Amino acid sequence: MDDRMDKTIVKISKIGDTESDFAFWKTQSYEARLSTLDQIRREYHGWQDDAPPRIQRVCRIVKRK
């Protein structure tokens, strides 16, 4: 996905004049919402090559008396 901003659609407005995020996302299709959520998750977790990070295995050897 291209991370560059398309400056032809940028709109500058005052904070009080903008609609809420909830109102914006209500207008989007569920496919668009899920796609955006997946993108945010990948950025947060640092996923690469469509492979989610794995849980590290931990082994502990305990000597019994």
Secondary structure as the mmCIF struct_conf table of DSSP 4:
data_model
#
loop_
_struct_conf.conf_type_id
_struct_conf.id
_struct_conf.beg_label_comp_id
_struct_conf.beg_label_asym_id
_struct_conf.beg_label_seq_id
_struct_conf.end_label_comp_id
_struct_conf.end_label_asym_id
_struct_conf.end_label_seq_id
HELX_RH_3T_P HELX_RH_3T_P1 LYS A 7 ILE A 9
HELX_RH_3T_P HELX_RH_3T_P2 ILE A 15 ASP A 17
BEND BEND1 THR A 18 THR A 18
HELX_LH_PP_P HELX_LH_PP_P1 GLU A 19 SER A 20
HELX_RH_AL_P HELX_RH_AL_P1 ASP A 21 LYS A 26
TURN_TY1_P TURN_TY1_P1 THR A 27 THR A 27
BEND BEND2 GLN A 28 GLN A 28
HELX_RH_AL_P HELX_RH_AL_P2 TYR A 30 HIS A 45
TURN_TY1_P TURN_TY1_P2 GLY A 46 GLY A 46
STRN STRN1 GLN A 48 GLN A 48
TURN_TY1_P TURN_TY1_P3 ASP A 49 ASP A 50
STRN STRN2 ALA A 51 ALA A 51
HELX_LH_PP_P HELX_LH_PP_P2 PRO A 52 ARG A 57
#
